C-alpha cells in the first residue's frame, strides 16, 4: 500500500493536519510526522504499553491504532503532562531508563482522573499493561499511587 | 551530605516528560534507513543471494563483505566474529548483507525481497552433544575457553567423607528485553565518522571501529544517546551495529540509522549463556563442606565474543560464599550454531549460584539437616578463604545477615504454617526458601589494571564543575550518583556539578559500564580527580565556595584554558591475582546477600506465584536510597522472570518465541512488593565505602524461589525456567528429573 491520505486530529490541544501513508499507525504519525517523539515503540504488538496515548480520553496502545482511526479525535501524549505531575512520579523512582515511562505516565494520567476504577481492580493489576524491565515496579506503583490519591 | 541522600533523579524529568532524545527520536536531515539481511540457516556455505527484480535496486545502497575495507572482524576478546558473513555462516540470523534507502517503507518491502541461499553443513545445537570432525568449528574441540580452579586436595577429602552428595542443575537462556531496542546512527561530520546510539561502552565501539576500518581514534566520534535499558545486552552488540551503520553511511554518502524492531532484536542479538552445572560434594556428618567438585558448562553460541569472561565469573562464584578447604571447579564454554551469547547482568554468577544454592538445600535434605543450619556451619567467616584463596576481609557476619533476612521474612513461622496449610488446601501449596550468595564488584583480577581507567573533573570558568567519564546511564542512575560523589568530594551542592555526555572526542576512557564497577571504581576515581583539581587550582585540600572561587581566579589568570583534575586507576595495594593459576584476590570487594522467597504453587495450573520477597544485602554504602532500592527491586524481578516464565524456545538454532507476546517478562500484577533492606560496612575501595550492586540481585532470587517451590511440594527441582509446562512434566513423572 503506497498511497497517502490527509489526516486531521487534535494533538495535545492543537489542531494538526498531516499527509500520511494509508497504512500508518497512530504511533508512526506521532513520532515521525508530528515529531512528537515522547511516545515510544517497545514491541509493536500491543504487549508492553510503551506506546500508550489517550485517544478521546481513553488509554490505547498507539502501535495498534491505524492512523485513520484517529481522524477528528483528541490525542494526548506524554508531552502534555504537567511538570508537577512528573515531579511527583520522579520522587519515588518511577523512571529509570525511561523507555517505558511515557506509557506509564499516560496510564497514570488517566487513572488520576478515574480513581474509582481502583475499587474494582488493584493498582498492580491495573498497571500490568505497562511492562517495565528496570524498576521491578515498586517505584512505579508508589509513584502512581501518589498522583492518584493526590487527585482524590 | 550528598552521598546517602535521596536527591531527585537528575535525568528523571526529561524521561517523565518525554523530552529525552533516544537514538530513534533524533531528527536528522537527509537520513536513510538501514536494515540487515540475515542467514536463514544455522550453518552452511552461502551459495547465492537473489534480489527480486520487481524492486528498483538502484535506489538502494547494498553492502556486503566485499565492501569491507580492512579486516572483516569485530574485535571483542578475539577477532573471529565477522561483521558480515563472507563464504559461510555459523548461526541463523548471522548478518550477510546490509541495505539502506531514504524511505523506511521501501526498505521494509525490500527486506522481504532478498533471498540468501545456504548449502547446509552439520550444525551443533547442544554443547553436550558428541562432536564429529565435520562439526568442529573452533580450535580442535569447539571449546572457547577452559578454566580450572584448584584449592587443596579434593581427591583425598572425598575418600574420607562421611557423605558424598551429587546434583545436576540447569539454567536456561534469557533475553534482555530492554524496552528500547538496539539502534545506531552513523554520519560524516567535520571529517569524522560520528556514531550516535544506545550503547553501554562508547570506547568499546570506538575500538571496534578503529580495528575494522584501520583508522586512528580521531577519525571517529562515538556518542552515547540515552539508553532505554541495557542489562549487558548493549555491552558488546553495539560494536556490530555501529560497524553496520558506518558501512552503510559511507557507501550512501548520507546519514544512516539502523533501529531493530523487537522481533529482530530478540532473535538476532545476544542472550544469557545457558548452563549445566554438576556438583559433587563431600560433607561430614554435621554437614561441614569437606570438598567440592564442580563442573560448569556454558553454551557460548557461534562466536567467542565475551564467553571467556562470562565463564571466568561463573567459575569464580561457583563454590558460593562458603568455607571449604578442598575445591576443584572445572569450567568450559563451548560453541553451538546459535546466535552468540553475551553479557547479561550477573555474567555467569547467576548460573553457578543457582546450582550452588539449590545444591545446599539438596545436601541439607539428604543429611536431614535444616538448610539454615547447613549455611550457618559453612558460611565464610572473616579470615577464611574463597575458592580462589582470597581472604574474606569484610567484617560482615554472614550467618547474622542470614538470620536477619530470615527474620524479616518470618521464615520459621511461615514454614511451619505452610506445612499445616499444605495438608489442608485442595490445590494451593505454599513454601518458603532462601539463598545466601555474593557478587564481586569490578573487573576480575587484573582486569581493572588492564582497563587503566581515567576520569577528569573540570573546573569551569563560572566555578561550576563538569565530570567527564565514559560511563553511561542506562537507567541505573549513573548521572545522579556520579553527581553526588563529585559534589561530596568537592564540598558543594549537587546543582554545581554537571555530568558530561559520554562522547569519545570529549571524555577520557574510564572503562565500560559493566561488572558493577561504576559506583566503586569510577566513583573512587572521581574522588581522586576532585582532589587533583584542587591541587591544580592551588588550593590543596580545599572545597566548597573557596575551591569555586579559586577556580574562577585561575580562569581569570589563564584565559581560554581548561582546568582539569585527573585521576588514573591505581591497582589497590595488597591485592594479588594470578591469571594462570586462577588464584588470589578475584575482586577488590564483594557484596553479600540473603534473599528469601515465599511462593504459592497452584496445582490446577502449575503456576508458581511469588507472594513475598525479602532482599537483604550488605553493600558498603548506599549512595542514593531510591536508586539503590530500584536497582535491587529491578534485578530481583528480572531474576524472577528468569526463574519462572522467561523461556527462550530454540528451533533450528534460533529463538522461535521472539515476541513479547510469547516471551513472558513479569508485569506488576504478577508480583508482590520487593522488600529491600541494606546493611553498610564501608569498604575501603569505593566512595563513601560503596561497593557495586547492579548485578548482585540477579544471583539470589532463582535459587531462593526454587528452594521455596521444593519446600512447597516436597520435591527436588533443579531446572529453570520453571514454567507451568515444565513443572507439570516434572510432577507428572514423565521426566526423570531428580
Interface residues (C-beta under 8 A of the other chain):
Chain A: X2 X21 X31 X35 X36 X37 X38 X39 X40 X41 X42 X43 X44 X45 X47 X48 X50 X77 X78 X79 X81 X83 X86 X87 X89 X90 X91 X92 X93 X94 X95 X96 X97 X98 X99 X100 X101 X102 X105 X122 X123 X124 X125 X126 X127 X128 X129 X130 X131 X132 X133 X134 X135 X136 X137 X138 X139 X140 X141
Chain B: X8 X9 X11 X12 X13 X14 X15 X16 X17 X18 X19 X20 X21 X22 X24 X25 X27 X105 X176 X177 X178 X179 X180 X181 X226 X227 X228 X229 X230 X231 X261 X262 X263 X474 X475 X476 X477 X626 X627 X629 X630 X632 X633 X634 X635 X636 X637 X638 X659 X660 X661 X665 X666 X667 X668 X669 X670 X671 X673 X674
